[in-house]
Amino acid sequence: MSAFNENLKDGSKGGFWKKGGGYPGSIKPVYGAQHPPLQMMPRGKEERSKTSNKRDAFHDFEYNTSDAWDDGDDDLFVMANIQMSLRDVRSTAKAVMENHSKQFGAQNQQSSHNALKDHVTAVPSATSSHGAGPGVGVRLNSGWKPPKSTPIRFTKEVVPDREATKLEKFRSVLAGPNTDLEELRKLSWSGIPKPVRATAWKILSGYLPASVDRREPTLQRKRHEYFSFIEQYYDTRHQDMHQDTFRQQQLGLGTILKDIPRMTSLAHLFQQKVVQEIFERILYIWAIRHPASGYVQGINDLVTPFFVVFLSEFIDNEVAASNVESENFDLSQLPQETLNTIEADSFWCTSRLLDGIQDNYTFAQPGIQMKVNALKELIKRINVPLHKHLEEHCVEFLQFSFRWMNNLLMREIPLRCTIRLWDTYQAEQNGFADFHLYVCAAFLVRFNQDILREQDFQGILMFLQNLPTHHWQNEEIGELLAEAYKLKYMFADAPNHLSKKK
């Protein structure tokens, strides 16, 4: 405290009271946010002589740039030690407030004039010289409202619609005078857009010719031919004169009548009488025309994708496989001519498919037996742990993959996925016969980890017969086909890996 008092008494020793510092409580401009620095006159030589000759440049700089906050501290300390009367304090405070009010009123008028002139409303800053407290914006200008925020508009890269581009390519290929089958296969391998799928399937299956001019006459001729078979065989099947000829087929018809309502993929659709009659005729006529095999349970499933795809040509409400699975369309509302067209086209395309895999359905089904053995050998080559695991638990490939070959995986995946899978099968050479083997191998390996977790015969077989694929979409089928494609070309030049197939 002694040092403090000494400095207070003698300002020449660098104490708190500075010459030119103003009277205690006087208002000094604060340099910085609101006021520019004052242009101070340089000190004269006579004034400099009063100070020590040893004053260095820093003291000069300090004098010319005295900090406003230091001055404020000096004032506080000085005021704490100066005796002032209450009357002086009141009169001084009154004079300061009156002077402040006059300045504030003048500034308000100028601000109002500028606001009316420019139609701009401003809110005084909390750091302004008004020194106002909280709520100053509301008190000074109660009509001020924040401007409405403008939403950010992010730039979005224009990406061409891949499906639309693909559809245009298909239409371009199909519209030519002679469809390039090789180009159509290339486009179809990765999936066919719904608007052109029916036409593409008919061409790829060999039902429609590549020449555009020959397509309509071919359709009329084949449809007429199919209904001539109906007239010749189906409507006379109960006559006594044909009893011996059709005895075997009558037994087959009994199986057909039982199988159609059991078709679990579209059970609700096949409860309709009109649909059941269509399938009865298709399957029965095929059995009559192929006496070496006749009707075998499972063939009924192979008609379904063709029927649904060709049906989608005539339904305007964007019916797709997924919609058909979940909705019950009353097909009796369709014109009879439309139903006849769908029926005939489904028959001929199913016949083309079965012509390539007919040995799957002849006596003892040798085609399926060979494919099951080929699948076993292929898995042994590509996934030894999986093959060993199935063998150790006495799981035979025939016990779970027979249905895969007989129904072409239709009982294992949703119908929408089967249709996408058949896009590729139609595009492949012998897709239903040869490429299907690699698809089954990729399908089994996809569930490798789940199968290895099962540690008993019953658990493995139950899992393989109830695979979790009900949620599958085109993406999963695309991945499956990619794996099958790799397997096909890994062994394309190694025919011995399927030696047991022959």
N, C-alpha and C positions, 0 to 999 in steps of 0.2 A: 504493500500500500504506500510505503514511503516513496518508492520510485514513481508511482502513479501521481502522488501529490507534487513531487518535484517537477515532473513533466508538465503538470497542469499549470504551475506557477510560471514556468519559464518556457514559453512557446519557442524561443530561439534555439532550444536544444533538441528540436525535433519532436516536441510533445504533441498532444492531441489537438490543440488549438492552432489552426494554420491561418496565416495572414491571407486575406482575400478569400477565405473559406465561407464568408457570409455569416450573417447572424444566426444564432441558434433558432431552429425551427423554420428558417427561410426555405422557400421552394427552389430546388435546383433542377435543371433539366437532366433527365437520365439518358445518357448516350446509349444508343443501341436500337431497340425494336421500334420506338416511336419517334425519336429525335435524332437527327444527324449530329455529328460532333460539331461544336461551335468553332468558328475560325478565330482562334485566339491570337492576339498580337504578340509578337516576340518580345521578350523582356529586354529592357534597355540596359546599357552598360552600367549606368549609375545604380540600378537596382541589383545587378549582379555583383557590384563591388561590396554591397552590404553583406553578402554571404561569404562563406569561406572560399579562399582562392583554390583550395584543394578539392572543391566539389567536382566530382567526376561527371562524365556524360550521363551516367545512369540517373543521378539526382536530377539533372536537367530534364531528362526524359520523364522521370517520375513526376516532376512538378507540372509539366505540360499535359500529362495524361493521367491526372489524379483520378482514381477510381471513385465512381459515385457511391459505391457501397461503403468505402472507407470514410467518405465524408459523412455519411449517415451515422456511422458508428461514433465518429467524433462528436456529432451533435448530441447524440444520446448521452454520452458520457459528460459532456459539458452541462447539458440541461439538468442532469442529475445533481450537479453541484452549484447551480446558480439559484439564488433566492429570488423568486418572482411573486408579485402580489396577485391575488385572485382577480382583481380588477383588470390588471394588465393582460392576464391570460384570456379573460372573457372578451375584452375589446379586440385583442389580436385575432382570436378565433372568429369573432363576428366579421371583422374586416376580410379575413381570408375566405370565409364562406360566401360573403356578398360578391367578392371578386370572382370566386369560382362559379357562382350562379350566373353572373353576367356572361362569363366566357362560355359556359355550358349552353345558355339560351341562344347565344349567337351561333354556336356550332350546330345546335338543333335546327334553327331556322335555315341555315345553309344546307344541312343534310336533307331537310324536307323539300327545299327548293330543287335540289339535285335529283331527289327521288321522283318528284312529279315531272321533272323535265325528261329524265331518262327512263321512267317507268321501271325502275329497278329498286327492289327492296333489299336492304342490307341489314345485317345484325351486328351491332357494335361488338368489338372484340373484348374479351374479359381482361385483356392486358392493355387496354387503351388508357389514356390519361384521365378518363372519367373516374376510374377507381371504383366503379360500381360493384355491388356484391352479386350473389347468385340471383338468377331470374331477370337480369338486366335486359335480355332480349325480349322477354314478354312484356316488361313494363314500358320499354321505349317504343316497341312496335308490336302491338298485340295482333295485327293483321298478317304477320309474317307466317308463311307456311313453307315447309321444305319442298323443294322441287320433286316432281315424280321421277322415280328411278327408271332408267331405260334398260330394258333387258339386254343382256349381251347376246349378240348374234355370232355364234361361232361359224367360221367358214367350214363348209362341208365339201369334201372332195366328191365330185360326181363320179360314181362308180356305175359302169354299165350293168344292166340286169343280165346276169349270166344265163338265167333260164330263158329270157326273151331272145337273147342272142343264139342260144342253142336251138330254140324252136325255129328261128328263121333259117338256120342251117338245115334242119330236117326238112322244112317245107321247100327249100331250094332243091334239095336232093330228090325229094318225092315228086316235085312238079316237073322235072325234066321229061323229055319224051321217052327216055329209057333210064330207069333208076340204076345208078351205079351201086351194085350190091356190096362191093367191097367198102365203099365209102359209107354206106348205110350201116354196115356192121361196125365200123370204127366208131361212128357216132353213137350207136346203140349200146356199145359195151359199157359205157358209164351211166346208162339210164336214158330212157326215152320220155320226153315230155308227154303228159296226158293227152293233149289235143290230137297228137299224131300217133299215139301208141297203137291204136287198133289197126290203122293202115300199115304201120311198120311191122307189127306182128304177122299180119296176113302175108306180107311180102317175104319176110324172113323165114316163115314156116314153109314157103313154097306154095301157098294157096293162091296168091295173086301173082301174075307175071310182072316182070320188070317194065314191060311196055305199058305206058299209060293208056294207049288206045285200046289195048286188049283187056284191060281190067274189068270194065263194066260188062262186056259180053261174057267174060269168064265167070263173074259173080252170078249173073242170071242163069247161066248154064249149070253151074254147080249147085245152086240152090234148088233149081228145078229137079236136078238129079237126086238130091237128097230126099225130097218129098215124094219122088217116084218110088224110092225105097220104102218109105213109110206106107205108101198106098199098096205096095206089092207085098210087104211082109208084116208090118206091125198090125194093121187093121184086120188081118186074116189069121192071126196067130192062134186063135181058139177054134178054128174050123177043124173038123174031123179029118179032112183030107191031108192036113199038114201035121197031124198029131205026132207021127213017128219022126218026121223031119225036125220038129221043134221041141221034142221032149226034153232034150238036154238044155235047150235055150229057155224053156219054161222054168226049169230049175234055176237057171241063171237069172231070169226075170224075178223070181221070188227073192233072190239075194239082193238084186237091185232095189226092189221095193223096200227092203229092210234097211239098206245102207243109206239111201238118200236122206231120210229124216234124221239119221244119226250124224250127219255131216256137221261136226261141231264148229267148224270155222265160221259158218253162216247159218246156224241152226234156225234162227227166226225166219230167214229168207226162204228156207226150204220147207217150211211148214205151209207155204202157199201152194195150193193145188196146181195152179198154172205152172209153177216152177218144177214141181215134182213130175208133172207130165212131160215137160221138156226133157228133163234128165232121163226119164225112163225110155223115151224114144231114142235119144242119142246113144245111150249105153246098149240098148237092146239091138239097134241096127248095127252098131260096131261089132257086137258079139256075133251076130249073124254073118257078117262079112269076114270075120276072122275065126273060123271054127277051130283052128289049131290051139288057140288059147281060150276063146270064149271070154265071158266076163269073169274077172278076178277082183276080189275085194281090194279096194284102193284105187282102181281106175276111176271111180266116181270123183275122187278128189281132183284128178288131173283135168277134169272138164271145168272146174270152178273158176280158175283164173281167166280162161278165155271167155266164159260167160259174163263175168263181171266187167272185164275190159270192153267187150263189145256192147254190153248194156250201157256203159258210160257214154257211148256215142250218141245215145238218144235221150238222155236225161239232161235237162237244161240247168238244173240247180247245182251244178258243179259237183256231181256225185263222184266220189273217189272210193278207193278200196276201204279207207278208214271210215268213211260215211256209211258205206254198205254194211260194214261190220257192226255199226252201232244203231242203225236206223232200219225201220221195217217199211220198205217201199211196197206199195200195193201195185204189183206189176200187171194186175188185170186191167188197170186203167190204160195201159199201152195198147195201141192198135194191133190187131192180129197180124197185120203185115210186118210190123216191126218185130213182134215176137218171133215170127217165122224167120226173119232175117238173122236175128241173134242166134236162134237154134241151129240153122243150117251152117252158119259161119263157125260156130263153136264145134259142131260135129267134124267138119273138115279139118280144122286146125288141130283138134285133139287126135284125129286119125293120123295126121302127119307126124305129130309128136310120138305117138305109140308105134309108128312104123320103125322108128329108130331104136326103140328099146323093147320090142315085142318079146324078145327072149326073156325079159323079166317076168312075163306072165304066161309062158307056155308051161307044160307039165313039169312039176318040181321046181319051176322058176330058176333055171340054171343061170340066167343072166344076173340075178340078184346074188346068187351063191358066189359067183366069180367076183363080183364087185365087193362083197363083204371080205373075201379072202385078200383081194388086192388092197383094201383099206387097212387090213391088219398088217400086211407086209410093209406098206408105206409108213404107218405109224412106228413100226419097229425100226425103220431107217431114220426117221426124222426126230423121234422122241423116245429114246430107250427107257428112261425112268417111267414114263407113262405106260408104255407097253408092258414093262416088268410089273408095275403095280397092278394092272388089270389081270395079268397072268397069275400073280401070287394069290390073288383073291378069287381065282376061278371064274372070272367074268369073261364070257365068250363074246366076241364081236357080233356074232349072229343075234345075240339076245337083245341088243339095242340098235344096231345099225341096219337090221333087216327092214325096219320101218322107214329108215332114212332113204334107203334105195327104192323101196316099194312106192312111197308117197312123195319122193323127191323133196324131203324135209318140210312138206306142207303141214304136217302135224307138229312140227317143232318150232315154227316161227309164225307170226301173224300173217294174214293174207296180204296186207299191204307190202310186207317184206318179200313174200313169195313173188308178187308181181314185179317188184324191182329186181329180184334175183333172176327171173325169167327174161328180163330185158337182155341180160348178159348171156344167158343160156341160148337165146335165139341168135345172138351175135356171134357166138362161138361155133366153130365147126364141130358137129357132134357134141354140142354142149350138154344135152340131157344124158348122154351116154358116158362120155369121157371126162369132161370138165367137172361134172357133178362129183366124181370121185375125189378130186382135189378140194372141192368145196367142203365135202364131208370131213376130210382130214383136217382142214383148217378149222372147221367147226368144232371138232373134238379137242384139238390142241388149245383152242380158245378157253376152254374150261379146265385146263390142265391142273391149275392150283386147287380148284374146288374138288376135283376128282381125287387128287393126292391126299386131301384132308380126310376123305372118307376111308375108314379103316376096316370095313367089312363088306361082304358081298352084297347084302341087302341095301346098305347105305349107298354104295356106288351105283347099283342098278336103279334104285329109286331116283337118284339125282339125274342120271342119264335119261330116264324116261319122263322127267318133269323139269326140263331145263328152264332157267329164269330168262326167258326171251320175250315175254308178253309186252315189254316196254320198248322193244327194238323199233328203230326207224331206219330210214335209208342210210344214215351214217354208219350204223353197225354193219349193214349189208355191204356197203362200200369197203369197209375195213376187211371183212371176211373175204370178199372177192379179190382184194389186193394180195392177201396171204395165199389164197388158192392160186393166183396167177404166178406168184413166186415159186410155189411148189411145182407147178406144171413145168416151168422152164428150168428148174433145178434138175428135173429128171427127164426132160424131153429127149436128151441124147443118151439116156441110160434105160433102155427098154427092159433090161433084166430085172429091174426093181418091181416089175409087175409080172414076173414070170409065171406066177401061180394063177394069173388071170385067165390064161389060155388052157 
